[in-house]
Amino acid sequence: MYKRGLVQVWSLEQPEWHCRIDEGSAGLVASCWSPDGRHILNTTEFHLRITVWSLCTKSVSYIKYPKACQQGIAFTRDGRYMALAERRDCKDHVSIFVCSDWQLLRHFDTETQDLAGIEWAPNGCVLAVWDTCLEYKVLLYSLDGRLLSAYCAYEWSLGVKAVAWSPSSQFLAVGSYDGKVRILNHVTWKMITEFGHPATVNNPKTVVYKEAEKNPQLALGRLAFPAPRAAASPASNTESKYEIASAPVSLQTLKPIADRANPKIGVGALAFSPDNYFLATRSDSVPNAVWIWDIQKLRLFVVLEQLSPVRSFQWDPQQPRLAICTGGSKVYLWSPAGCLSVQVPGEGDFQVLSLCWHFSGDSMALLSKDHFCLCFLETEERVGTAFGRPGDHT
């Protein structure tokens, strides 16, 4: 509850346990968990400080000078260290903290004009730092603050928009405003290949799935009664499926508005599958499509084109299975075996704006504007869904 400066925490194992954190007049603009699940990090208004609240000891720690940027906090996968982007005396810095006691381990300045984001390699040995979109610059730092390498693909144009590490830490994918993804290797930090996102898919070896939606046919002799008000929505009375299109396939494109800030161009989202085999990307100028690349063969493998712009996608942490949402009442799943659409059960029209897998891969959390939904995928033990509102324990 950012407007009220309030954070509430519940325990799924102990329903009677409840925690309430009030930042008071300092305000609240961001909140996140620490990797150990025992601390909550709150960023106050105007990024004056970060408050670290311990749920176990009820102690409080403060970290000054956090920078307001796209991605200013990053944790190593083992949860031992946290990197924080800072802005001091009109210069960018990075501080590395030990998460066990929140003591400062390293502090160094970065060769950036206006640092935009940081991201740890999964092995925790390298920190990627990228500059503002006005300058194409990706910097690689070691844990002790040494600059290992710097990469620049081009100059005098909008630069980096998104960055993602492969789970093995062998590849760094850099999405740019020119609509391309560049793959850097971990040995020389040079580019080994680049992937473009053209509006037409010509390769017949690339499978293109197109979402098709149609109203279910009413059986003859049956009367059509109006749907209840709670369930009356376009998504509740339509079916959705995928059809395979034959090459060449033209994808829906979006013409950017040149006189507005943050133009809808470039690669705005990308993520590697947990087995390092696939890379999923989304080009903001082709908003309805998700591109899936074969990393072993370095080629385009599959394209999924939705009826609506893709809002979010995330890989199953345990297998190469991709979940996609488009702001409607369906969740779309893709795996090498195929793809399908799943209607979110429940009353009314649940518009899925974002999603997040559980680390076990057997459930996911779906978020709409005012509700959330916990969906459990079918397993040998259970099948079901749980619904709730923010502030309700489910």
N, C-alpha and C positions, 0 to 999 in steps of 0.2 A: 504494500500500500504506500506508494511513493508520495502521494499528496499528503498523507498523514504522517510520514516519516516513521512508519511502523512495519515491523517484521514479525510474523507469527510462525511458530514451528510446532509440528505435531509428530508424535511417534507412531509408526504403523504397528509396532510390536506392543507398545504400552498406550492404549487409547486414552487413559486418564492423564498421561503426561502432556503438558502444554507449556510452551515458552513464548513470551512476548517481549520484544525488544523495541524500545521507543528511543529514537534519536533526538527527539525534542526539537529545539529551535535550529539545530544544525541541519535538519532536513535529510532527505535521502534521494539519491539518484540511481543507485545500483546496489545490488546485494548478491552474494554468491557464497557457496559452500567451500570450505577447505577440503582437500582430498581425504582427510581422515574422518570427515563427517562430524567433528567435534567443535569446529569453529565456524562462525559466520562472519564474513567480511562485508561491511557496509561502507559505501562511499557517500560522503556528505555532499550537500549542494555546493556548487562552484568548485568541486574537487579540492576542497581545502585539506581533507585528510581521509584516511581509511581507518575505520574502527574495527578491531578484531575482537569479537565476543567469544568467550569460551563457554560452551554449554555444560561442561563438566565442573569446572572450578569457579565459574561465574566471574572470572577475571577479564579485564579489558586492556587491550594494547592499542597504541595509536601509531600510524605511519603517515608521515607528512609528505607533501609535494607530489601526490599522484597526478599524472597527466590525463587530461580529458582527450581521449583518442579512441580510435575504432576498437582496438584490442590492447588494453594497457596492462592486463594481469594475465600471467601464464604460469601454470604449475607443471612440474615434471611429472611423468606418468607414475613414478613410484611415490609421489607425494612428499618427497624430502625437501624440495626447494620451490620457492616462488620468485619469479622475476616480475619486477614492477617498473613500468615506464614512468619517468619523472621529468618535470620541467623546472629547472632552477637557473636563475640569472639569464633567462632567455636562451638556454641551451638544453638539449636533450640528454638525459642520463638514464641508466638502468641500474637498479639495485636488486641484489639477489639475497633473499632471506631464507633462513632455516625454519621450516614450518613447525618443528617440534617446540621451539621456544620463541620464534619470531625475532631472532637476533640477526643483525646485518652480517652477511658473509662477504659480499663483494659490492663495490660501487664503482662505476666507470661511465664516462661520457661516450656518446655515440656520434658517428660521423653523418648525422642526418640534419636536414634543415628543419623539418617538422615531423617527427616520428609519428607514424600512423598505427603501428601494431607490432606485437612480438609473439613468437610461438616457439616453444621448446620442441626439439626432436624427441621422438618417443624414447630413445635411449638416454636422454637427459644430458648429453655431452655437448650439444650445439644449440645455440639460441639464434633463431632467425629474426632479424629486425628489418622492417621496410619503411620507406620514407613516404611522405605525402604524395598524393596522386599527381601533383605538379612536377615531380621529379622521379624518374624510374631508378630506384636504388634498392637493392636487397643486400643486407650485410649479415655475415655469419660470424658469431662470437663464441668463444669457448667458455667453459664454466668460470674460468678465472679472469674473464674480461678481455682476452686477446682477440684481435680481429683476424679471423682465419681467411676470409675472402670477401670480395664485394662483386656484385653482378649488376650489370646495366645492359638491357636489351636494346634500347634506343634512347634518343634525346629529343627535347623540344616537342613533347606531346604528353598526354595524360599517361600515367605509368601503371603502378601495381594496384590491383583492386582486391585480390584475394590470394591467400597462401595456405598450402596444406602439405604436411609431411606424410610420407608413406609409413605404415606401421613398423617397417623394418629399419627406418631412418636412412635408407639408401637413396631415396628420391625426395626432392622438394619440388612441388608443383606450384607455379606462379601464374595466377590468372591476371591478365592485363586488359587495359581499356581498348586495345586494338583488336579484341575478340579472340586472342590466342592464349593457349596454355603452354608454358615452357617448362620442361622437365630438366632439373639439374641433378647431377650425380654427386654422391657424397665423397668421392675421391679427389676430384679436381675442382668441384663446384662449377663445372662448365655445363652448358646446355647439351643434352644428348638428342633431344627432338622437340618439336613443337606441334601442337594440335590446333587446327583452325575450326571455325564453326560456320561454314557456309550455309546459305539459306536453302540450298538444294543438295540432297544426298544422291549422288550418282552411282556409287559403288554397289553393284548387285549383291555383294557378299555381306553388306551391312543390313541387318534386319531393322526395319522401321515399323514400330507399333503405333497405330493411331487409335485414340480413344473414340468410341462410337457410342452415342447415347440415344435411346429411343423409348417411347412410352410403351408399356406393356399392353398387348392386345387384349381387349375384353372378350370373354367367351360369349358365344351367341346364346341368346335366351336369358342372359343375366342383366340385371338392372345396374346402372352405374350410379351409386350414391355419392354425394359429395363427401370429401375426406373431412375428418374432424379438424377443427381450427388449429389445434396444437400440432397436428401432423400435416397440415396443408402447406406444402412447399414444393418447388420444382424438383428438388433432389429426392423427395420422399416417394414420388410416384414414377420414377424413371429408372431404367436399367442401364448399366454401363458395362462395356466390354471393350476388348482390344481387337483390332483388325490389322493384319499384316499388309502393308502397302508395297507395291512393286516399284523398283527404281526406274527412272529418277523420281524422287519425291520432293515436292516443294513444301517448305515449312513456313508457318505464319511468322512474319517479321513485324517488328515495331519500329516505326520511324521516330528517332529521338527528336525532342524539341530543343533546338539549338540555343534558344535564348533563355533557358532555365538551368539552374544549378543541378548538379548530380544527374547528368543525362543517362538514360537507360541504354547504355552501351557497355561492352566489355564482359568479361567472365566474372560474375558476381558470387558464384558459389562453386565449390569443388571439394571432393572428399574421396579418399582411398577406401577400398574394401578391406576388411580385417586380414584377408589372406594375401594382400598385395597384388592380386590378379587384375583388379579393375579400378578405374578412376571415373567417378561420376562428376559431370560439370553442367553448369547452366549459363548460357549466354543471355544477358539481359536484353539484347536486341532480338532474341528469339525466345520470348519468355515462356512459351508453352511447352518447350522441349527440354528433355534431360538427355544428355549425351553420355554414353557409357563406353569407355575406352579399354581395350585389351592392353595391359601394360607389358605383358610378356612379348607380344608381337608388335607392340607400338602402333596399333591401328584402331580405327573406329569399329566397335563391335555391335552396338545397339543404339537406336534412338527411340525414345518414347515421346510422342507428341500428345499432350493433353488438350482437352477442350477449353481449359482455363489456365491462366498463368500459374506456374509452379511457385508456391510460397516457400516450401521447405522440403528437404530430403535428408535422410540419414541412413547409414548402413547398420545392419544388424551386427552387434559386436562379436558374434560367434560364427557367422557364416556369411557368404556373399549374397545377402538378401537386402534389397534397397526398398525403403518405405518412402512414399512421396505423398504430399498433400497440396491441394490447390485452392484452399479456402472454401471447399464444398463439404458435403456430408459423407465423402468417401475417402478411403485410404487406398493407395495403389501400391502393390508389392511386385517387385521384379527380382528374379533369380535367373541363373543360366538355364533353368528348366522352362521358363516362361514368365508371364506376368498376368495379373488379375486385379480387379477392383473390388473393394470390400465396403459395403454400406455400414456406416456406424449405427449400431442399433440404439433405440431409445426414442423418446417422444420428441416431436418437434424437429427442427432443422439444426443439427449440430454442425457448425461451420469450423472445420479443422484448419487453424491458421499456422500451427507448428506442432511438431511431434518430437519425441525423445524415447529411444529404446532403453529398456533396463539392461544392465550389463550381462544378464543371463541370456538375453535374446528371446525369452518366452513371453514378454509383455512390453507394452509401450504406453507412454502418457501422451494424450492428445489434448491440445489446448485450443479453445475458442476465445472469443472476446470476454465472455463472462462466466464460462464454465470450463471444467476439465473432465477428462474421461480416462479411466485406466482400463485398457483393453488387454485381456489375456489371450494369447494365441492358443489354439487347440493343442493340447498335449495329452499324454496318457493319464495324467493326474486330474486335470481340471480344464473346464471350458467356461468362460464367463466374461462379464464386463462389470465395471463399477463406475458409477457416475457421481458427480458432486459439484458443488460450487466452491469458489475460493472462500475459505473460512470454514468450510464443512469438513469433518473428518469422515473418510469413507473406508 
